[in-house]
Amino acid sequence: MRRHIPSTQALACFEAAARHESYTRAAQELALTQSAVSRQVLALEDQLGVQLFRRTRHGVTLSEAGRHYSKQIARWLQGLERDTLDVMAHQGHGGSLSLAAVPTFATRWLIPRLPLLASEHPEIMVHIETQTRPFLFPDSGYDAALYAGTPEQVANWPGVQAQMLMQEDVIPVCSPRLLERAAPRGRGRAHSTISPEAIARLPLLQQSTRPYGWRQWFDAMGVDAPRALDGPRYELFSMIAVAAAMGLGVALVPPMLIEAEMARGDLIVACNRPLRGERAYYLVSPAQQPTPVLSAFSQWLARATGQIPGTEDRPRDPPFIA
């Protein structure tokens, strides 16, 4: 017998009472009486041997132990509810994958390709939440993560295994109007690229998470660019892509994250000189035997990113126009 696992009813009453810091409001939420909630919480405290609430003349407040325990129980109950709904939805077939992902990659690369996953694996349901930093999987409730980082950062992530998906190559892009104004005389068409030296004279859009991105690009091109660190800063690729499309300057971004803008013609390649970045995208998961759902997702990702030669499922990047 697992004598140290409280009843679900007691945990649900405690979680609601902790969230509201009120037995009355917890009872209203759970369609119980206030005394029933109080009895469940008292029974839980007796089982734990720990005071979870302090009783006052005005009601109850969480103790320090109760505050910590409530966070863990809330996460556990949410996971239990999610897994129960998944089993009900799939009638025992297939399963779900709880995925932590960097936001721009999830929004601009992964989600547009989920219909391909659904056509191949209709039994798999993918839940996605934002997470940009390494974390401990046992404490998170995630099955895997789509992470952007350097090989050293991935190697220092404890207790995980990583599958490299693609490198983060970057290239200068801008709006057609900006490029048309910057093109040399006689080459005023919007689809004529310009030299790195000409790029150095244009407004440069900076990404705050990669503050030396332009400096690295100009150094690789062998160009002296005194204004390489100047320009407005944006945190996300999605922000900098919109700013570039609005004609505010030239952005240095991975083409795979601006496929929609390039397909519409909102953004075009300003200088066809890509640079391999320091970072790459990885599928990171706990260092243990993966579940069948995670294995199927991992294999699909390998095909979608071209890691298995000749089986790339993702839409092609718009061609670079020389």
N, C-alpha and C positions, 0 to 999 in steps of 0.2 A: 504494500500500500504506500502511496505517495502522501504521507501524512502532513507534509509541509506545503501542500498546494491548497489554498483556500478555495471555497466554492465560487463559481462564476457569479452567482447572485450577490455574494458578499463583496466581491471585487467591483462589480458594476455599481452597487450602492456607494461604495467608498469613492470610486472615481467620480461619480456625479456629485457627491457631497463635497469632494475636494475641489472640483472645478468651480462650484458655486460658493463654496464655504458656507453652505446652508443646507440643513437637513430638509427644510420645508421645500426649497426649490428643487432639490434632488428628488424628493417624493413626487412633486408635480411632474417632473420630466419622466420618471419611471412608472407613473400611474400606481404608486404605492402610498401607504400612509406614512406620516412622519415617524411614528413609533416603529414601523417596520424597517425603515432605513436606519434608525438609531440602533435597533437590535442587531441588524446585520453588521454595522460598523463596530459595535461593542464586541460582538463575537469574533470579528476579524482581529481586533486589538488583543483579545484574550488569546487567540491562537498564536499571534506573533509575539506576544509578550512585550509589545511596544505601544506607547501612546501615540496615536496618529493625529488626534485633535486635542486642542485645549478648550475646555468648556468655560464660557464666561456668562455673565448675566445677559449679554446681548446675543448670544448664539455660540458658534464654534469657529475656531481658527486653526489652521494646520500647524502642527509641530514641524520642526526641521526634518525629522524622520518621515513624517507624513508627506511633506512637500516633495522630498526625493522619491519616495515610494509611489506617489501618485503619478509622477512623470513616467516611471517604468510601467505601471499598470495601464496607463492611458495608451501607451505605444503597443502594449501586448493586446489589449482589447481591440484596438483598431486593426491590428494584423489578423486577429482571430475573425473579426467581422469580414474583412476583405477576403480572407481565404474561404470563409463559409459562402460568401456571395459568389466567388469564383466556382466553387464546386457546384452550387445550385445552377449557375449559368451554363456550365459545361456538362451538367448531368454526369459527372464522374469521368469525363473524357478530357484529355488535354490538360491545361493548367495555365497559370499566370506567371509573369516575370515582373518583379518589382525592381525598377532600374533607376539608379541615380545617374544624372547626366549633366555635363556642362550645357548651359541654356542655348547658346547659339547653334551648337552642333546638333542638339536635339531638335530644335525648331526648324532649322534650315536644311539639315541633311537627313536625319533619321526619320522624322515624322512624315515627310513627303514620300518616303520609301516603304512605310508600313503597309500600304496596300499590297505591295509585292510580297511582303511577309505573310499577310493574311491570305493571299491567293495560294501560297505554298503550304502554309501551316495555319489553317483556319481555327485550329484547336488552341492556339497560343494567344493569350491576351497580355499586352505589355502595358504596365503602369509606369509612368515617368515622373520623377521629381527632380528638382534642381539641386545639384551638389557640385561644387567646384574644387573642393579640397579633399585630400585623403581622409579616411575615417576608419573606424574599427567595425568590420562587418557584423560581429556578434551583437553589437549594441545598436545597430542601425535598422534592421529589418529589411535591408536591401539584398537582393540576390546577386546583383552585379552592378558595375558602374562603367559608364563611358567617360573616360578621363583624358584630358589634354595636359601633357607635361613632357618633361625631358626623360631620357632613359634613367638618369640618376634618381629623379623623383620617384619613378615607378619602382626602381630597385630598393629604395628606402621605405617603401610602403610595407609594413609588416603583415605577414600571414596571408599574402595574396599570390595569385598567379595572373600574368598579364599576356594578352594577345595583341600584338601591334596591328593596327588596322590601316593606317595611312600616315604619311608624313604631312606636315603642315607647310607646304610650299606657298609662298606669297608672291604677288605680282601687283604692280601699280595699276589702279583703275580709276576712272573718273567719268563724269557725265560727257556725252558727245558734245555739248555746247562748250564746255570748258576746253576740251581737246581741240575743237575747231578754232577757237580763239588763239590757242597756243601753237598751232601748227605753223611751220615756216611758210613764208610767202610762196604761193604756187602749190602748196599742199594743204589747202584749207578744208579738205573733206574731213568729216568727223571720224572716218575710219582709217585715217593715216596715223600710225603711231609716231612718237617723237623720241628723241634721244634721252639718256639719263641726265645729260647736262641741261636739257630743256626742262625736265622734271624738277631739277633743283631750283628753277626760277619760279615754279608755281606754288600756290598755297598748299601746304602739306597738312593732312589730317593725322593726328597722333592718336595712338591707342595707349591709354594709361597703364594697362597691364603689360605692355611691351614698349616701354619708353624709349628704347634705343633701336627700335625696328628700322626706322628710316636711316639712321646712322650706319647700321650694319649693311643695309642694301646699297647705299652709296659707296661704302668702303669696298664692297664686293664688285661694284661696277668701276672702281678706280676713279671716282669723281669727287672733287672737292666741293662739299656742300655746306657752307657756313650756317645755313638756316635749317639743317637737318633735324634739329630738336625743337624748332618753332612750330606754332600752329595750335589750334584748339584740340583738346584732348577728350576722348570718349572712352568709356569703359568697355563696351561690348562691340563685337564685330557688327551686330545688327544696327547699332547706333551709327557707327562710322560708315556703313554701307548707305544708310539713308542720307547722311550728310553729304557723301560723295555724289549720290544721285541728284541731290538738290543743287549741285554745282559749287559747293563750299570749298572744294579742294580735291587733291588726289589722295586716295586711300591705298594702303598696302595691306591686302587681304588675301586669304586663300580663295581661289576661284570656286572651290566646291561649296563655299558658304554663300555665294552670291549668284547661284545658277539662275534664279528667277529674274533678278535684275538684268543679267546679261542676256537672257533669252528675250526679255521685253525690249532691250536696247536702252534701258535706263542707265546702265553702266557699260563701258567698253574698256578694253585694255589700252592703257596710255603708253606703255613701253613694254615690249614683249621680251622682258629679261627677268624671268622668275628667279627666286632665291629660295633655296631649301632652308626652312627655319630650324630652330633648335628643338622644337617640340614636335610631338606626334600624338595621334589619337589611339587610345588603347581600350580594349574591353578588359576590365579588371574584375576578378571574382575571387572568392575564398579559395585558399590552397587545399582543396579537397576534391573528391570525385564529384563532378557537376551532375545536376539533375538532368533527366532527359529533356526537359524544356530548355534549360540553359544550354545544353549541348546542341540542340536544334537551332537555337538563336545564334550561337557562336558560329556554327557552320554557315548559316545564312549570311551573317555579317562578313565572313571571309569571302564569300562569293560576291556580295554587294560591293565590297571595297576592292575587289580584284586581287585579293591575296591568293586565291586559287586561279591560276592563269586560265584565261579563256572563258571564265564563268561570271564575269562582272555583270551584276543586275542593275547597277545604278545608272541613271541617265547620264549621258556623256556631257562633260563640261563643254560650254560653247567654245568653238575653236578660237585660238589666238590669231589675230589678223596682223600679219607682218606689214 
